[in-house]
Structures are given as C-alpha cells and as structure tokens.
C-alpha cells in the first residue's frame, strides 16, 4: 500500500473548517486527518482548501454519437482538472440514454476515466415526451436521476405518471430516492426563440423566449411534487420568478431541489449584443435582475447546487449564425473559478453547493461529498482559492473550445485532484 500526504491545507467539509494534513492510500481510503502527517508521497496544499471532490449534476459528454465535440474520456479529464471527482452525464446523446444497452455503454466507457462519470437516463423514450423509459431496469443499473434534459416533459399527465413511477422504485436502489430532473421550458412559448425576450432581443431583432416559458413548468412541477410526494430537481434555473417559486415551495416543505449554472449568475442577455453564438444557451441568458435573483437564491440556499451544464460544440457548429448555431457552453474547468469570482458567499457555502449538496441530490454521498475523516473515500479536491488566471478555450482538455469566458480574469484554481486515492491531477496537470 502506498500513501500520499496532502500537507499544509485547510480542510473544509460539511462538519466545519480546520487546518490539517490528510493522508490517503492508493486503495482509495482516507487513512488519517491531523497535523504532521507524512506519506510515501507528498502533495503541497499550502494556501489551498482541501475539500471533498466537487460534484456536477449536469454535464453533456456527447458520447455516444457526437464524439467530434467531446468524449467521455476528454470530458472526464476536464472535470478532474476542474476539481470534480464525479459528474452526472446527461442522456441527450445519439442514441439517447433511454435503455439498458446505451446506459451500459456509457458505464463501460467511463470505467477507466479520471473522474467518476455516472449516467442519468431519459424520462421518455427518445426524449420524445410520449412514453416512459423502463425506469426500473435502469435503476437496477445504477441510474438515480432521470431527465429529458434539452426538452421539458410537456404532457402534464405523463409527467405525473413518471413521478408516481419514480416514487415507487426506492426499493430497487437501497432506499435512495429516485429523482426526476426537469428542463423547464414550455415549447409553445419557446419554439423558434434564440435568446431571452426583452430589451436586448428587441434591439437585436432576435426572437426571444419569455421568462414565463420556464416559470410555467416550474409552477406545474411544484404542484406535481405536492400531488405525488416525489422529488423534483429543477435544472439550470434562470429567472427571478423561478427562484421565488422554489423558495416558497421549500418553505412549504415540498420535495424540490434546484441548481443554477455558472453562466446564469455571471452573464446577461446583453452579452448577445454582437450576435456571438458563444452566448447562445438554453435556457437563455437573462437580465441583470434575474442574475441578482439567482445569486440571492444561492446565498440563502433556495438553490441547492451549482452545475455547469457543460455543453461542448465543435467550432464548425458554433461558427454558424446566431439562429442556426446550437445552444451551449463549456463549463467544467472554469466552474469553481467563475463561482469564486462572481458570488459573494463564504467558501464553505460555495463548496457545499459544488460538493456535498449535489452529491446528496444524485445519491452519491457514499462515495463523494462526505466528511473528510479516517476511513472515508479518498475523493478530494485541493483548490487554491486565491490564484488568478485567464480563461482560454484552446488550453482546455475538451475537444471543443466554446467557452463564453474567453479572456476573462478569474480567481481560484484546482491544484490537485484525488480520485479513489490516486492523484489524477497534480499541480494543475492531468496525470493520464
């Protein structure tokens, strides 16, 4: 057994903050936490926080079907460089992750990557919104989150049935609740739109999507969560109205959780002024007031988690016109830095939103996000929260370079990442 000592850092987890060294073994376990620890190998954590590994509830790894933009291997490498030890892969692949064979393929492709990639699965077959996937079979394979991400389930009755079905499956997951995650977008209001409906869409002559497209589905699914008792997780919330409704639902004790993507708390629809498709995303970038509401939701815990909605696209696709280019942005390698730069919250709260809270939502708390104590899984992020750097899409591990943060100066960067006791990132460099 080989040991690695992580020395000189400040350990932050859900139990608190303390100065300590951490000793991990190559069999994937934390051996000791305390002062003056030494191992066969030493990783310098001076001026760094040592946290449970970050967890991303929302990534698009494109494989199978669009490997020219990303593969599970390259996406996992980018995730590890960003401090993530686990990510949840979205099912809008080609073919969709709506059956056992495709989910098994993703599991097999992820087996040797340097980040723990967990598959979600579609709620409906082909993500077409017409018939439910074989959820019980997929839960047996390890799926804990179902979503038609990229489209919302439009049929009210079908969504109710999906929630009731999911609510009956905990016996297949060791008691872990099965979560339905919703991309909230009413097609009747969003079809043919390319950005937020408001002052800037009017100026630019670009058809806009109103906030109500998101908010009407949030309202419906809060009502369905109340009716069925099954948890609903709201993906990439972007409007002040959505945040307010989720806050009220939580106050009423309803089983709802929510995430916000990094771009929805640091970019606005004004970024689209030059018709640059790098800033095209769904849901669209919203107004200053919406950004402020999302920040407030993160500060007071209304929004549980920060996600990336990492969505790589080839340069050829992103260089189309604003109307024709696909929506989406890179996010994995910049997520912590963007949040650390643009959110005015304590680092303990930031790490909660990026580690242990998303881990709990995804049912990963046995492996990720737990307290750093003797005997716990050695899945750790060692992050320097004060180092500054400039974002470059070409320097990222992704096969694509469509970052909206190109040239932005940010603060905070991963120094080392530990997965199952292995130092998969050392001094900001992926080791394989």
N, C-alpha and C positions, 0 to 999 in steps of 0.2 A: 504494500500500500504506500502510495506517495502522497505527501501532504503539501498544501500551499498555504502560506500565511499571508493574509491581507492586512498590512500593518499601517497604522498611523491615521486611520479614518474615523469618521463619526458615524456610528451605526444608527440608522433611523428605520423603525418598523412600526407596526400598529401598537406596540407596547410602550413606545417612547423613543427618546434620543439619549445616546450616551457615547462617550469616547471609548473605543475598544478595538482590539485586533480580532480577526476572525480566522480560524484555522479550518480548512476544508480538506476532505480526502478525495482521491480520484475515483472512489466508488460512489461519489455523489452525496456525501453527508457532511454537515457541519460538525466538526469534531469538538470545537471549543470556541467560546467567546470570552475575551478577557484581556488583561494587559500583559505585555511582554511575551506574546506567543511567537514561537518560531516553527518553521517547517522546512521541508526539503527544498522548497522554492518560496521566494518572497515576491509579492506584488505590492508596490508602493501605492498607498492610498492617502498620502499626505494632502491635506486641503480638500479631500473628497468626502462625499457621503457614501456609505455602504448600505444599500437598500435591497430588500427582496427584488428580484428581477421585475422589470416592467412588463405589463400585460396589455396587449392591444386587442380589443374586441372586434376590430373591423378593418381587415386588410383584403385587398384583391391581389392574388398572386398569379392570376391569369392561366395557370396550368391546371387542367388540360385545355388546349385549344388556341391559346394566344401567346405561345412561348416566345415570340419575337419581342414582346413587350416586357415579359417577366417570366421567370420560372420559380418554382417553389424553392430551389436552392439559392438563386440570387436574391429573392425576397427575404428568405431567412437570414442570409448574410447581412443584408441591410438592416434587418430587425436587430440582430445581435450588435451591430455597430451603434445602433440607437439605444442600447441598454435593455432591449426586450429579451426575455427568456421564453416567452410564449406569445403566440398570436393566433387569432381565430380567422381562418380563411373563409371568405365569402363564397357562396355557391353559384354566382353568375359566371361560370366557366362555360366552355363549349366542348362537350355537352355539359348541361347543368349538373350540379351535385344533388341529384334528386333520387338516386337509387344506390343500392349497396355497392355495385361494381365501381361506380365513379368515386364514391367515398373511400373505398378500399384503395383505389389507385392513388388518391391524394395521401392517404396514410402511408402507403408504401414509398412514395416519392419523398415524403418528409422524414423517413426513418433515420437518415444519417445526416440531417442538416444541423447547423449550429444554433438553431432556435427551435423550440418545441412548437410545431405547427399543428393546430387542432382544427379539423374540418367542421364547419357548420353544414347544414343541409337546407334545401329549399322547403318551403311550406307546401308549395303546389308543384305538380309535375310540370317540368319545363319552365317553371316560374310563370306559367300562363294564367294563373288565377282561376283555374276551372276545377281541378280535382286534387285532393290531398296526396302527398307522398306517403310511402309506407313508414310512418314515423317510428313505429315500434321496432321494426327491423333496424332502422338507422340508429336508434337509441342503443340497441344492443351492440352496435359497432363503436359506440363511444360518443355519438353526437349528443350535445346538450343544448345547442342553440339552433333554432330553425328560423329562416328568414328568406324572403324573396327579394332580398336587397337589390336595388336598382329599380324595382317596382314595388308599390304597395299592394296588398291584397284588397281589391276593390269591392268584392262581394261581401256584404255585411254578414249574411247567414253563413257563408263559407268560413269567414274569419271566426265567428262564434264557434262553429264546429271544430275548427283547428285548435282553438283554445281549450275546448272541452276534451278533445282527444289528447292534447299535450298534458293536460291536468291529470289524466288517468295513467300516465306512464312512469311515475316516480318509482314504482316497484321494480322497474327494469334498470334503474340507474342507481341502485343502492340508497334510495330515498332522496337523491339530488333532484330538485325541481327542474323540469324541462322548460326552457324559456323560449317564447316566441318574440323575435325581434322584428320591429316594423320600420320599413322605409315609408315615412308618412308623406304621401303625395296622391292627391285626388286627380286622376287622369283627366277628368272633364275640365279641370281648371288649369292643368299643366301642359297638356298636349300642345305641341307647336311653340313652346316657350323656351328661351335660352338663357335668361337671367332673371333677376328679381324685378317684379313690376313696381315701378316707382319713378322718381325724378330722373334717374340715370337711363332707364330703359326708354323713357320718353325722349330724352335728349339724343340718344343714340339711334333711335328708330328700331330697336331690337324688341321683339315680342317678349313680354315679361310674365313671370309666374307670380301670382299674388301670394302673400303670406297665408291666406286662407286655404290654399291648396294643402299646405302642411297641417294647419291647425284643425281643419275639419276632421282629418283622420286621427289626429291626436285625441280630439274630443270623443270620437266614436270608440276608439280602443280603450280609453279610460272607462267609458261606460261598459264595454265588454269585459274588461278586467273586473269591474264591480259585479257584473252579472255572473261570470263563470268562476271567479276566485283564482284564476290562473294568471301568473305573472306575465306582463308585457314589458319588453325593453324597447324604449324609443331610441332609434338610431339618429345620429347626426342632427340634433335639434338646432334650429337656426333662427327662430323668431321669438320675439318677446312674448307673444301670445301663447306659444307652446310652453315656454318656461313657466309662465304664470299658471297654466292649467296643470302642469305636472306638480308644481308646488302645492296647489290646492288638493290634488289627488293624494299626495303623500300625507298632507295634514289630515286627510280623511281616513288614513290607514289603508289605502288601496295598494295592491301588489304591483307597483310600477317602478321601473328604474329608467335611467336615461343617460345618454352620452352626448358629448359635444366634440366635433372635430376641431383640430387646431386652427384651420383656416376660418372657422366661423367665429373665433374670438380675436382675430387679429387682422382680417381683411374685410373690406366692404365692397358693395357694388360699384363704387367709384373706381375700383381697380380695372373695371372693364372699359374705361373711357377710351382706350386706344384700340379696342376691338381685339385684344390679345387673347387667343383661346387658352392660354395658360391659366386664365382666371375663370374659365367656364367650368362649373361644377354643379352637381345636383345633390341636395338642394342648393340653390344658388347663393352666392354671397349676398348678404342683406345690408341693412342700413346701419349707421352708427348707433342708433337706439337699440337695434337688435343685438349688435355686438356687446353693448353695455349690459343688456339683459342676460346674455349667455355668460358673461363674466360674473355677474352677480349670482347667477344660478350655480356656477362652480364654487364661488366663495361661500355660499350658505348651504351647500350640499344638496340643493334641489337636483342638480345634475351630478350623477354619481361618478362618472368616468370621463376621462379624456381619451378619445380614439383618434386614429389618423385618417381613416377612410383612404388609405394608401391605394392609389389608382394609377398605375403606370400605363402610359401610351407611347407608342413609337413616335419619333419626330415627324415621320410622314403623316401620321394621323393628326397630330396636334398642329401641324402647319396648314391645315385646311382653313376655310373661312370660319368665322365665329359660329355661324349657324350649323355648319357641317362637321366641325370638329367634335370628337367625343368628350363628354364631361369627365373631369377627374384630375387629381394632382398627386404627386409623390408626398410622403409624409413620414416614413419610418425613421430616417436618420436625423430628422430635424425636430421631431415631436417634443422631446424634453426641452430643447433649447428654445423653441418657439413659446412653449408654455412658461418656462422660467423667465423669459424676456418680457412677455406681454401680460402676464397675470400678476396681480398684486395680492398674492396669498402666501402664507408660510410654506416653506419647503416641505414640512410634514404633510400639509394638506395637498400639495401638489403630488407628492409620492403616493398618498392614499388614492388619489384619482387616477394614477397611472399604474398602480401595482395591486394593492390588496383588495380594493373595491372591485375593479374589473375582474380580478381572479375569482372573487366570490360570485359575481354575476354569471361567469362562464362555468362555474363548478370546478375550478382548477385549484381550489385552496389547499388541497392535499399536497400539491407539488409546487405551487407558485404563490407568492404573495404572503406567505405565513411569517410569523415571527422568526428572527434570526437567533436561534438558540441551539444548544447542543442536541444533536440528533435530527435536526430539521433538514430538509432537502437543500443542497448547496446550489441554488439557482439565484444568483446575485448580480446586481448592477453596481459598479463603482463609478461614480459620476463626480466630476469637478464642476460645481455649480457656478463658478466664477470665471472660468476661462472663456475668452471671447474668440469668435471665429466668423468667417464669411461663407455663406452658403454658396455652393457650386453644384449644379446638377450633374455636370460631367465628372465630378470627383466621387459621385455616389456609386454604391455597389449595384444598384438597379440597372437592368438592361435599358431603361428609359431615363430621360433627364428632365421630365416635365414638372419641375418644381416652381411654384409661384413665388418662392422666397429667394430666387437667384440674386446674388449680390447683397443680400440683407445681412447686416451685422447682428449676431445673436450671442447669447451668454449661456454657457453650460454645455458640457460635452462628456460623453462616456469615455472613461479611461480604460476600464477593463469590464468584461462580462464573463460570468462564470455559469456554465450550464452543466448540471449533474457533476459538479466538481472539476470540470475541465475549463481551463482558461481559454475560451474560444475567441476572445478579443483581449489583446494586451497592448497597452499604450496606444489605443485607437486603431490598431491594425488587426484585421481578422486573421486568425491563425490557420484557417483552412477553408 
